[in-house]
């Protein structure tokens, strides 16, 4: 998070992405509890990205349904 607050988003995404890929190699599915981590998987290939569950998409949809 420190990197993000310093405006170093690309470095943050690279570091988090490396760690997530490592987790993905050892697990069938990885659940990301922190919305900022979803940024890191956006650059993954589509097939690889399917193994990472993120909350931003579903969370935004749920909020939209509440306020419509």
Secondary structure as GFF3:
##gff-version 3
##sequence-region A 1 68
A	DSSP	alpha_helix	2	5	.	.	.	ID=ss1
A	DSSP	alpha_helix	9	26	.	.	.	ID=ss2
A	DSSP	beta_strand	30	32	.	.	.	ID=ss3
A	DSSP	three_ten_helix	35	37	.	.	.	ID=ss4
A	DSSP	alpha_helix	38	41	.	.	.	ID=ss5
A	DSSP	alpha_helix	46	49	.	.	.	ID=ss6
A	DSSP	beta_strand	52	54	.	.	.	ID=ss7
A	DSSP	alpha_helix	56	67	.	.	.	ID=ss8
###
